[in-house]
Amino acid sequence: MRIIGGTFKSRIFRPGKSFKARPTTDFARENLFNILENRYDFENKKVLDLFSGTGSISFEFASRGCMNVTSVELDRFHHQFIGSVIETLGIKRIVKALNVDAFKFINRSSEGFDLIFADPPYELKQIAEIPNLILNSNLLNNEGLLILEHGKTNDFSSLPFFRELRKYGSVHFSFFSRIE
């Protein structure tokens, strides 16, 4: 896993061969952050990274100056890896790693976020529920953005608040926002 941009650009972390997560490809991550950097000033943003896996998205946001990043990952091994990278980078005050189920977090959290990135396993049965769960909760601030990473078999374009779809090889990003 390589951090693409920002303060920690080019830092490499190896999760190990037994790691089960499917990290977002460097190509897709680079293109996603090119879009986001042209639209947002990250400095004052609160970010939620659901289904964090390696934590690569959390680290990209932290590297680009986000003030607060919450990384939610259920797998204990993956959570420990994220914690070790947080320690190595010295960003404990910026990135908070939680070892909890993403759906429980969505249903129980009262915190609001400016940007929410969700990268569930592509084969997750409840993947279609995620946008509505988040958009019908108080997790996403009124002017916030939800980005859902998914495979090519999912189409979220008919859902309320869907704004656009970006495709980078087998990686698809659906963007949702309450503002036009």
N, C-alpha and C positions, 0 to 999 in steps of 0.2 A: 504494500500500500504506500503510495507516494502522495504527499500533499502538493497540490497543483500550484497554488498561488498564495500571496500574502506573506506575512512575517516568517512563517515556517516553510515557505516554498522549498521544494526539493528534498525535504526530510522524508526518509523512508523508514517504514516500520513493517516488520514481517510477522504476521499473525501465526504462522506455522502451517504445516501441511494438513494437520487434522482439523483445521478451522472449517466449519460447515457453512458459513455465510457466503452469499454471492455478492461481493462488493460491486458498487456502481463503477463501471469502467472509467479509466482515466479520461478517455475521449468524451464520454457522456458528461462526466463531472466538469471537465474544462468548458464544454459548451454551455452547460447549465449555468455555471458561475459567470461566464461572459454575458449571458442574458441578464442575470441578477445584478451584476455590477453596474450595468448600464441603466438599471431602473431604481436601485436602492442605494442609500448610504447605510452601510452595515453598522456604523459606529454605535448607534443608539437602539439597535434591534435586539429583541428577545426572540430566541429561536428554539424550536422544539424539533428534535430528530427522533422520530418513532421507528421502531424496528431497526435500531442503529447498526447491528452487525459488527463491522470493524470500527465503526465510529468515524469513517472517512469524511462523511458530510459534516458532522459536528466539528471536526478538526479544520475543515475548509472554512467554515463560518468563523471559528475562533481565530484562525490565521488572518482573516480579513477584517478583524476588529470588532466583531459583535461583542456586546457587553455581557451577554448572558446566553448560554447554550445549555439546554437540558437534553441529555442523551438517554433514551429509554430502550433497554435491551433485556429480554427475558432470559436468554441463555447465559448461565453463570460463567462459562469459559469466555464467551465473547465479552461479557461485562468486565471480567478481570483484565482482558486485553485492553479494553478502552481505558480502564483505570490506570494501567501501566503507562499508556501513552500520555495520559493527562499528567501523571507524575513526571515523566521524562521531559515533557514540554514546559512544565512549571505553570500550568494553567488551571489549577484547582479553584481559583476564585472566579474563573470564567465558565468552565465546563463542569456541569454536575451530571454524573453518571448514575442512573437509577436501574436497579436490577428488578424490574417489574414487568408484568404483562401490559402491552400497549393498550389493549381494549379496556383493562381495568383503569389504567391511567387516564384515558379519554373520559371515562364515565365518572371518575372521582376527583379529578383535578379542578381547582377553582382558579388556577393561574391563567393569564391571558398571554398570547404570543403573537408577535408580528409576522413571523414566518414559521410555517410548519412544513417539514419534509417527512414524508412517510414512504418507506421502502420495504413493504411487507414481502414475504416470499411470494413469488409470482403465482404459485399454485394454491395459495391460501384461500380457503372456501369463502371466508368473509370479506375478501378484498373489495367487493362491490359495495359493502356497507360503510367502508371507511370515510369517504367524502361526506356522506350525510351525517354520520356520527359526529364528525369534527365540526361541520358547518352548523349543526343543530345544537352544539354545546357552546360554552363560553370560552373554549380554548383559543379560538382564533379572534384576535382583535378586529374591530369593525373594518379597518382599512388593511387587514392582513392578507397574506397570500398562503394558500395551501398548495403544495406540490406533491403529487402522488406518482411514484415510480412504479411502472408495471410493464408487463410483456405485451406483445402484439395482439393477444387474444382478447384483451379487455378494451371496451369502448365506453368512455364516460361522458361523451359529448352531449348526451341528452339530459344530463343531470343539471339541476339548478346551480347557478354560479360558475359553471364551467366556462373558461375563457379561451384556452388554447391547448393544443397538443404539439409537443416537439418530439421528434424521433431521431435517435442516434443509434443506428444498427438495431440490435434487439432490445435496446433500452428506450422506453417511452415515458415521457413526463406529461402528465395532465395537470394544468394549472387551474385553480379555483380562487375566486375572489368575490366578495359581496359588492364591490364597487366596479363600475363599468370601465 
